[in-house]
């Protein structure tokens, strides 16, 4: 079974820049810009309007006030792997809001479920009432 993205993202709408990775790594980390900064402008993208609205409505700290999603990928040593990682994370974020949530419709409990609930309450009441003090003769 292969995974197919729900909504395709146009690579021309994604801005990628190479930056230096943080953290320990010796001499290589100081001279190689292998980390990736990915910027995706949500309002200016070609995503469907519903997906844009749900994406902007999420309370994600990676989305700026202007609606730009900023991802940083630095888990791998190579630029290409970090770039692929950033794209896959962006696709996962978009796919998470691609399907609209189902509208909940209010339902009423059935008569049988009401009776079961009341029987359970009366059984519990009887049990608690039987725990009372025992009268002596």
C-alpha positions as CSV (number, residue, x, y, z in Angstrom):
1,X,0.0,0.0,0.0
2,X,1.6,3.3,-1.1
3,X,0.9,6.6,0.6
4,X,-0.4,9.3,-1.7
5,X,-0.5,12.9,-0.6
6,X,-4.0,14.4,-0.3
7,X,-3.1,17.8,-1.7
8,X,-0.1,18.4,-4.0
9,X,2.2,21.2,-3.1
10,X,3.8,23.1,-6.0
11,X,7.6,23.2,-5.4
12,X,7.8,26.6,-7.0
13,X,5.8,28.0,-4.1
14,X,8.3,26.8,-1.5
15,X,11.3,28.9,-0.7
16,X,14.3,26.9,0.6
17,X,17.6,28.4,1.9
18,X,20.6,26.6,3.3
19,X,21.8,27.6,6.7
20,X,24.4,26.2,9.1
21,X,23.2,23.5,11.5
22,X,23.2,24.1,15.2
23,X,24.8,22.0,17.9
24,X,28.0,19.9,18.1
25,X,29.5,18.4,15.1
26,X,33.2,19.4,14.9
27,X,34.8,21.2,12.1
28,X,32.3,20.1,9.4
29,X,29.4,21.8,11.1
30,X,31.2,25.2,11.0
31,X,32.0,25.2,7.3
32,X,29.1,23.3,5.7
33,X,25.6,24.8,5.3
34,X,23.7,21.6,5.4
35,X,20.6,22.6,7.4
36,X,17.5,23.8,5.5
37,X,15.1,26.7,6.2
38,X,11.8,26.1,4.4
39,X,9.3,28.9,4.0
40,X,5.8,28.3,2.6
41,X,3.4,31.3,2.1
42,X,0.0,29.8,2.8
43,X,-2.3,32.7,1.6
44,X,-0.3,33.1,-1.7
45,X,-0.2,29.3,-2.4
46,X,-2.3,27.4,-4.8
47,X,-3.9,25.2,-2.1
48,X,-7.7,24.9,-2.0
49,X,-9.4,27.7,0.0
50,X,-10.7,25.2,2.6
51,X,-7.3,23.8,3.2
52,X,-5.8,27.3,3.5
53,X,-8.4,28.3,6.1
54,X,-7.9,25.1,8.2
55,X,-4.1,25.5,8.0
56,X,-4.2,29.1,9.1
57,X,-6.6,28.2,11.9
58,X,-4.3,25.7,13.5
59,X,-2.5,27.0,16.5
60,X,1.0,26.2,15.3
61,X,4.0,28.3,16.4
62,X,5.7,27.7,13.1
63,X,3.1,29.8,11.3
64,X,3.9,33.5,11.4
65,X,1.4,36.4,11.7
66,X,1.6,36.9,7.9
67,X,0.6,33.2,7.3
68,X,4.1,31.9,6.4
69,X,4.9,28.4,7.6
70,X,8.6,28.2,8.5
71,X,10.3,24.8,9.0
72,X,13.9,24.0,9.9
73,X,15.4,20.7,9.0
74,X,18.8,19.7,10.4
75,X,18.5,16.1,11.4
76,X,20.7,14.8,8.6
77,X,24.3,15.6,7.6
78,X,23.5,16.2,3.9
79,X,21.6,19.1,2.4
80,X,19.6,16.9,0.1
81,X,18.3,14.7,2.9
82,X,17.4,17.7,5.1
83,X,15.6,19.2,2.0
84,X,13.6,16.0,1.5
85,X,12.9,15.9,5.2
86,X,11.5,19.4,5.2
87,X,9.3,18.7,2.2
88,X,7.9,15.6,3.7
89,X,7.1,17.4,7.0
90,X,5.4,20.2,5.0
91,X,3.4,17.6,3.1
92,X,2.4,15.9,6.4
93,X,1.2,19.3,7.9
94,X,-0.9,20.0,4.8
95,X,-2.3,16.5,4.7
96,X,-3.3,16.7,8.3
97,X,-5.8,19.5,7.5
98,X,-6.6,18.3,3.9
99,X,-9.8,16.4,4.9
100,X,-12.5,18.6,6.5
101,X,-13.6,17.3,9.9
102,X,-17.1,15.7,10.0
103,X,-19.9,17.8,11.3
104,X,-21.2,16.4,14.6
105,X,-25.0,16.1,14.7
106,X,-26.7,15.9,18.1
107,X,-28.5,12.7,18.9
108,X,-30.9,11.8,21.7
109,X,-30.4,8.7,24.0
110,X,-32.6,5.8,23.3
111,X,-35.3,4.7,25.7
112,X,-33.5,1.5,26.5
113,X,-30.3,3.4,27.3
114,X,-32.2,5.7,29.7
115,X,-33.7,2.7,31.5
116,X,-30.3,1.0,31.8
117,X,-28.9,4.1,33.3
118,X,-31.7,4.5,35.8
119,X,-31.5,0.8,36.8
120,X,-27.8,1.2,37.4
121,X,-28.4,4.2,39.6
122,X,-31.0,2.5,41.6
123,X,-28.8,-0.6,42.1
124,X,-26.0,1.7,43.3
125,X,-28.4,3.5,45.6
126,X,-29.6,0.2,47.1
127,X,-26.0,-0.9,47.7
128,X,-25.1,2.4,49.5
129,X,-28.3,2.3,51.6
130,X,-27.4,-1.3,52.7
131,X,-24.1,0.0,54.1
132,X,-25.9,1.8,56.9
133,X,-25.6,1.2,60.6
134,X,-26.9,-2.2,61.9
135,X,-29.5,-1.8,64.6
136,X,-29.1,-4.1,67.7
137,X,-32.1,-5.7,69.4
